[in-house]
Amino acid sequence: MAGLGVFLAGAFLLGLAVYVWEEQGFGDLSYPESLRIVIPAVTLMLLGIQAMFSSFFLSLLRLRLR
């Protein structure tokens, strides 16, 4: 659940970046301003996916073999 929350936080930030881009008419953006939103967004999304895959793998290790 924590991984999903982190992923959704990143997706929200990425949506915010697209909204800011849309406000500019989908034209040129200032690199420092746009990258301050996009880099943390993508990082959070990747960390969320990594946490979800890690928890899935750890749950497989806890399975009992017959």
MOPAC internal coordinates of N, CA, C and O (Angstrom, degrees):
PM7 1SCF
backbone

  N    0.0000 0     0.00 0     0.00 0    0    0    0
  C    1.4546 1     0.00 0     0.00 0    1    0    0
  C    1.5349 1   110.92 1     0.00 0    2    1    0
  O    1.2310 1   120.67 1   144.81 1    3    2    1
  N    1.3185 1   116.33 1   -35.19 1    3    2    1
  C    1.4665 1   119.07 1   178.79 1    5    3    2
  C    1.5228 1   110.39 1   -65.46 1    6    5    3
  O    1.2310 1   120.57 1   139.80 1    7    6    5
  N    1.3303 1   116.51 1   -40.20 1    7    6    5
  C    1.4622 1   119.89 1   178.31 1    9    7    6
  C    1.5156 1   111.56 1   -62.26 1   10    9    7
  O    1.2310 1   120.87 1   139.87 1   11   10    9
  N    1.3156 1   115.94 1   -40.13 1   11   10    9
  C    1.4614 1   120.05 1   178.29 1   13   11   10
  C    1.5231 1   110.70 1   -65.16 1   14   13   11
  O    1.2310 1   120.51 1   140.10 1   15   14   13
  N    1.3252 1   116.63 1   -39.90 1   15   14   13
  C    1.4596 1   120.14 1   178.06 1   17   15   14
  C    1.5160 1   112.41 1   -63.92 1   18   17   15
  O    1.2310 1   120.60 1   138.56 1   19   18   17
  N    1.3292 1   116.46 1   -41.44 1   19   18   17
  C    1.4650 1   120.12 1   178.66 1   21   19   18
  C    1.5216 1   110.02 1   -66.69 1   22   21   19
  O    1.2310 1   120.56 1   138.52 1   23   22   21
  N    1.3356 1   116.54 1   -41.48 1   23   22   21
  C    1.4638 1   120.28 1   178.02 1   25   23   22
  C    1.5223 1   111.08 1   -61.40 1   26   25   23
  O    1.2310 1   120.21 1   136.38 1   27   26   25
  N    1.3236 1   117.20 1   -43.62 1   27   26   25
  C    1.4666 1   120.23 1  -179.73 1   29   27   26
  C    1.5263 1   111.94 1   -67.34 1   30   29   27
  O    1.2310 1   120.22 1   146.72 1   31   30   29
  N    1.3340 1   117.19 1   -33.28 1   31   30   29
  C    1.4675 1   119.57 1   175.45 1   33   31   30
  C    1.5230 1   110.16 1   -63.99 1   34   33   31
  O    1.2310 1   120.69 1   138.47 1   35   34   33
  N    1.3202 1   116.29 1   -41.53 1   35   34   33
  C    1.4625 1   120.01 1   176.98 1   37   35   34
  C    1.5151 1   111.97 1   -66.00 1   38   37   35
  O    1.2310 1   120.50 1   140.54 1   39   38   37
  N    1.3279 1   116.65 1   -39.46 1   39   38   37
  C    1.4657 1   120.02 1   178.60 1   41   39   38
  C    1.5282 1   110.67 1   -65.49 1   42   41   39
  O    1.2310 1   120.44 1   144.20 1   43   42   41
  N    1.3282 1   116.76 1   -35.80 1   43   42   41
  C    1.4566 1   120.41 1   176.68 1   45   43   42
  C    1.5264 1   110.49 1   -63.94 1   46   45   43
  O    1.2310 1   120.40 1   135.11 1   47   46   45
  N    1.3293 1   116.84 1   -44.89 1   47   46   45
  C    1.4670 1   119.82 1   178.83 1   49   47   46
  C    1.5225 1   111.43 1   -64.27 1   50   49   47
  O    1.2310 1   120.43 1   142.49 1   51   50   49
  N    1.3195 1   116.78 1   -37.51 1   51   50   49
  C    1.4552 1   119.30 1   178.27 1   53   51   50
  C    1.5299 1   110.42 1   -67.19 1   54   53   51
  O    1.2310 1   120.38 1   141.95 1   55   54   53
  N    1.3260 1   116.88 1   -38.05 1   55   54   53
  C    1.4586 1   120.43 1   174.21 1   57   55   54
  C    1.5180 1   111.78 1   -63.51 1   58   57   55
  O    1.2310 1   120.65 1   143.06 1   59   58   57
  N    1.3276 1   116.37 1   -36.94 1   59   58   57
  C    1.4586 1   120.66 1   176.25 1   61   59   58
  C    1.5296 1   110.37 1   -64.08 1   62   61   59
  O    1.2310 1   120.33 1   140.45 1   63   62   61
  N    1.3243 1   116.98 1   -39.55 1   63   62   61
  C    1.4664 1   120.61 1   178.57 1   65   63   62
  C    1.5245 1   110.72 1   -64.36 1   66   65   63
  O    1.2310 1   120.30 1   140.02 1   67   66   65
  N    1.3204 1   117.03 1   -39.98 1   67   66   65
  C    1.4654 1   120.12 1   178.22 1   69   67   66
  C    1.5255 1   110.04 1   -67.65 1   70   69   67
  O    1.2310 1   120.52 1   142.84 1   71   70   69
  N    1.3266 1   116.62 1   -37.16 1   71   70   69
  C    1.4645 1   119.94 1   177.59 1   73   71   70
  C    1.5318 1   111.04 1   -63.59 1   74   73   71
  O    1.2310 1   120.22 1   136.77 1   75   74   73
  N    1.3297 1   117.18 1   -43.23 1   75   74   73
  C    1.4650 1   120.93 1   178.40 1   77   75   74
  C    1.5264 1   109.61 1   -63.23 1   78   77   75
  O    1.2310 1   120.53 1   140.59 1   79   78   77
  N    1.3257 1   116.60 1   -39.41 1   79   78   77
  C    1.4637 1   120.98 1   178.28 1   81   79   78
  C    1.5254 1   110.60 1   -64.44 1   82   81   79
  O    1.2310 1   120.85 1   140.15 1   83   82   81
  N    1.3384 1   115.98 1   -39.85 1   83   82   81
  C    1.4564 1   120.12 1   179.04 1   85   83   82
  C    1.5337 1   110.96 1   -65.97 1   86   85   83
  O    1.2310 1   120.43 1   143.56 1   87   86   85
  N    1.3254 1   116.78 1   -36.44 1   87   86   85
  C    1.4628 1   120.90 1   177.62 1   89   87   86
  C    1.5262 1   111.31 1   -63.15 1   90   89   87
  O    1.2310 1   120.27 1   153.38 1   91   90   89
  N    1.3152 1   117.10 1   -26.62 1   91   90   89
  C    1.4621 1   121.81 1   178.17 1   93   91   90
  C    1.5263 1   111.60 1   -88.42 1   94   93   91
  O    1.2310 1   120.11 1  -173.59 1   95   94   93
  N    1.3247 1   117.39 1     6.41 1   95   94   93
  C    1.4549 1   121.69 1   179.11 1   97   95   94
  C    1.5184 1   113.26 1    76.52 1   98   97   95
  O    1.2310 1   120.32 1  -151.87 1   99   98   97
  N    1.3429 1   117.00 1    28.13 1   99   98   97
  C    1.4608 1   123.43 1  -178.61 1  101   99   98
  C    1.5253 1   111.59 1    54.50 1  102  101   99
  O    1.2310 1   121.19 1  -145.98 1  103  102  101
  N    1.3118 1   115.34 1    34.02 1  103  102  101
  C    1.4597 1   120.64 1   178.83 1  105  103  102
  C    1.5197 1   111.00 1  -102.20 1  106  105  103
  O    1.2310 1   121.12 1    24.84 1  107  106  105
  N    1.3162 1   115.47 1  -155.16 1  107  106  105
  C    1.4608 1   121.23 1  -179.93 1  109  107  106
  C    1.5238 1   110.28 1   -69.77 1  110  109  107
  O    1.2310 1   121.44 1   -38.11 1  111  110  109
  N    1.3444 1   114.84 1   141.89 1  111  110  109
  C    1.4554 1   121.55 1   177.10 1  113  111  110
  C    1.5173 1   109.65 1  -118.18 1  114  113  111
  O    1.2310 1   121.13 1   -20.75 1  115  114  113
  N    1.3030 1   115.45 1   159.25 1  115  114  113
  C    1.4571 1   120.92 1   172.56 1  117  115  114
  C    1.5269 1   107.90 1   -73.90 1  118  117  115
  O    1.2310 1   120.40 1   -54.66 1  119  118  117
  N    1.3230 1   116.83 1   125.34 1  119  118  117
  C    1.4603 1   120.05 1  -177.61 1  121  119  118
  C    1.5209 1   113.29 1   -59.18 1  122  121  119
  O    1.2310 1   118.59 1   131.84 1  123  122  121
  N    1.3335 1   120.29 1   -48.16 1  123  122  121
  C    1.4701 1   117.99 1  -178.97 1  125  123  122
  C    1.5268 1   113.34 1   -60.84 1  126  125  123
  O    1.2310 1   120.37 1   140.65 1  127  126  125
  N    1.3265 1   116.90 1   -39.35 1  127  126  125
  C    1.4705 1   119.04 1  -178.47 1  129  127  126
  C    1.5206 1   111.79 1   -69.94 1  130  129  127
  O    1.2310 1   120.20 1   136.75 1  131  130  129
  N    1.3174 1   117.22 1   -43.25 1  131  130  129
  C    1.4625 1   119.35 1  -177.49 1  133  131  130
  C    1.5219 1   111.90 1   -72.89 1  134  133  131
  O    1.2310 1   120.26 1   143.36 1  135  134  133
  N    1.3254 1   117.11 1   -36.64 1  135  134  133
  C    1.4609 1   119.36 1  -179.14 1  137  135  134
  C    1.5207 1   112.37 1   -72.00 1  138  137  135
  O    1.2310 1   119.97 1   157.19 1  139  138  137
  N    1.3303 1   117.65 1   -22.81 1  139  138  137
  C    1.4693 1   119.96 1   175.52 1  141  139  138
  C    1.5165 1   111.63 1   -66.50 1  142  141  139
  O    1.2310 1   120.06 1   158.49 1  143  142  141
  N    1.3071 1   117.49 1   -21.51 1  143  142  141
  C    1.4638 1   121.49 1   178.06 1  145  143  142
  C    1.5226 1   110.50 1   -97.98 1  146  145  143
  O    1.2310 1   120.02 1   137.02 1  147  146  145
  N    1.3189 1   117.56 1   -42.98 1  147  146  145
  C    1.4629 1   121.49 1  -171.40 1  149  147  146
  C    1.5291 1   112.15 1   -71.64 1  150  149  147
  O    1.2310 1   119.59 1   137.27 1  151  150  149
  N    1.3311 1   118.39 1   -42.73 1  151  150  149
  C    1.4649 1   119.94 1  -177.13 1  153  151  150
  C    1.5264 1   111.89 1   -63.48 1  154  153  151
  O    1.2310 1   118.54 1   131.79 1  155  154  153
  N    1.3386 1   120.39 1   -48.21 1  155  154  153
  C    1.4691 1   118.16 1   175.87 1  157  155  154
  C    1.5285 1   113.00 1   -64.06 1  158  157  155
  O    1.2310 1   120.22 1   147.26 1  159  158  157
  N    1.3302 1   117.19 1   -32.74 1  159  158  157
  C    1.4640 1   119.87 1  -179.93 1  161  159  158
  C    1.5202 1   110.69 1   -64.07 1  162  161  159
  O    1.2310 1   120.37 1   130.90 1  163  162  161
  N    1.3123 1   116.89 1   -49.10 1  163  162  161
  C    1.4578 1   120.36 1  -179.16 1  165  163  162
  C    1.5281 1   110.63 1   -67.26 1  166  165  163
  O    1.2310 1   120.15 1   142.51 1  167  166  165
  N    1.3238 1   117.33 1   -37.49 1  167  166  165
  C    1.4617 1   120.74 1   177.39 1  169  167  166
  C    1.5175 1   111.24 1   -62.40 1  170  169  167
  O    1.2310 1   120.08 1   135.09 1  171  170  169
  N    1.3195 1   117.45 1   -44.91 1  171  170  169
  C    1.4641 1   120.57 1   178.72 1  173  171  170
  C    1.5258 1   111.52 1   -64.06 1  174  173  171
  O    1.2310 1   120.68 1   140.37 1  175  174  173
  N    1.3265 1   116.30 1   -39.63 1  175  174  173
  C    1.4616 1   118.38 1   179.47 1  177  175  174
  C    1.5268 1   110.94 1   -65.22 1  178  177  175
  O    1.2310 1   120.04 1   137.80 1  179  178  177
  N    1.3240 1   117.53 1   -42.20 1  179  178  177
  C    1.4574 1   120.13 1   178.99 1  181  179  178
  C    1.5236 1   111.66 1   -67.22 1  182  181  179
  O    1.2310 1   119.96 1   140.60 1  183  182  181
  N    1.3225 1   117.68 1   -39.40 1  183  182  181
  C    1.4601 1   119.91 1   177.07 1  185  183  182
  C    1.5265 1   111.55 1   -65.05 1  186  185  183
  O    1.2310 1   120.71 1   142.78 1  187  186  185
  N    1.3236 1   116.26 1   -37.22 1  187  186  185
  C    1.4640 1   119.48 1   177.44 1  189  187  186
  C    1.5173 1   112.00 1   -65.20 1  190  189  187
  O    1.2310 1   120.37 1   137.08 1  191  190  189
  N    1.3171 1   116.89 1   -42.92 1  191  190  189
  C    1.4669 1   120.45 1   177.74 1  193  191  190
  C    1.5197 1   110.15 1   -64.46 1  194  193  191
  O    1.2310 1   120.55 1   137.85 1  195  194  193
  N    1.3393 1   116.55 1   -42.15 1  195  194  193
  C    1.4629 1   120.56 1   178.86 1  197  195  194
  C    1.5269 1   110.71 1   -61.23 1  198  197  195
  O    1.2310 1   119.98 1   137.97 1  199  198  197
  N    1.3100 1   117.65 1   -42.03 1  199  198  197
  C    1.4670 1   121.08 1   179.32 1  201  199  198
  C    1.5261 1   111.00 1   -65.41 1  202  201  199
  O    1.2310 1   120.20 1   140.70 1  203  202  201
  N    1.3379 1   117.22 1   -39.30 1  203  202  201
  C    1.4659 1   119.62 1   178.89 1  205  203  202
  C    1.5267 1   111.31 1   -66.31 1  206  205  203
  O    1.2310 1   120.20 1   135.66 1  207  206  205
  N    1.3353 1   117.23 1   -44.34 1  207  206  205
  C    1.4686 1   119.87 1   178.32 1  209  207  206
  C    1.5269 1   110.97 1   -65.91 1  210  209  207
  O    1.2310 1   119.66 1   141.76 1  211  210  209
  N    1.3185 1   118.25 1   -38.24 1  211  210  209
  C    1.4625 1   121.01 1   179.13 1  213  211  210
  C    1.5212 1   111.17 1   -64.97 1  214  213  211
  O    1.2310 1   120.27 1   137.56 1  215  214  213
  N    1.3119 1   117.08 1   -42.44 1  215  214  213
  C    1.4653 1   119.18 1   179.12 1  217  215  214
  C    1.5207 1   110.85 1   -67.16 1  218  217  215
  O    1.2310 1   119.87 1   145.61 1  219  218  217
  N    1.3253 1   117.86 1   -34.39 1  219  218  217
  C    1.4560 1   120.30 1   175.86 1  221  219  218
  C    1.5292 1   110.71 1   -64.80 1  222  221  219
  O    1.2310 1   120.39 1   135.01 1  223  222  221
  N    1.3321 1   116.85 1   -44.99 1  223  222  221
  C    1.4510 1   120.36 1   179.37 1  225  223  222
  C    1.5231 1   111.20 1   -63.62 1  226  225  223
  O    1.2310 1   120.28 1   137.30 1  227  226  225
  N    1.3245 1   117.07 1   -42.70 1  227  226  225
  C    1.4613 1   119.49 1   179.08 1  229  227  226
  C    1.5247 1   111.64 1   -65.56 1  230  229  227
  O    1.2310 1   120.08 1   147.48 1  231  230  229
  N    1.3209 1   117.45 1   -32.52 1  231  230  229
  C    1.4706 1   118.86 1   176.41 1  233  231  230
  C    1.5207 1   111.01 1   -69.17 1  234  233  231
  O    1.2310 1   120.05 1   148.71 1  235  234  233
  N    1.3342 1   117.52 1   -31.29 1  235  234  233
  C    1.4610 1   119.66 1   175.37 1  237  235  234
  C    1.5249 1   111.31 1   -67.70 1  238  237  235
  O    1.2310 1   119.76 1   146.13 1  239  238  237
  N    1.2994 1   118.06 1   -33.87 1  239  238  237
  C    1.4600 1   120.73 1   179.17 1  241  239  238
  C    1.5194 1   112.21 1   -68.14 1  242  241  239
  O    1.2310 1   120.23 1   154.76 1  243  242  241
  N    1.3179 1   117.17 1   -25.24 1  243  242  241
  C    1.4600 1   120.76 1  -179.94 1  245  243  242
  C    1.5256 1   113.44 1   -84.51 1  246  245  243
  O    1.2310 1   119.76 1   173.92 1  247  246  245
  N    1.3399 1   118.06 1    -6.08 1  247  246  245
  C    1.4556 1   120.45 1   179.41 1  249  247  246
  C    1.5204 1   110.12 1   -67.74 1  250  249  247
  O    1.2310 1   121.02 1   -38.87 1  251  250  249
  N    1.3128 1   115.65 1   141.13 1  251  250  249
  C    1.4676 1   119.54 1   177.86 1  253  251  250
  C    1.5190 1   108.46 1   -91.02 1  254  253  251
  O    1.2310 1   121.06 1   -44.10 1  255  254  253
  N    1.3067 1   115.58 1   135.90 1  255  254  253
  C    1.4534 1   120.96 1   178.29 1  257  255  254
  C    1.5197 1   109.27 1   -87.51 1  258  257  255
  O    1.2310 1   120.88 1   -34.59 1  259  258  257
  N    1.3366 1   115.92 1   145.41 1  259  258  257
  C    1.4716 1   119.10 1   179.19 1  261  259  258
  C    1.4806 1   110.94 1   -95.40 1  262  261  259
  O    1.2310 1   120.10 1   180.00 1  263  262  261

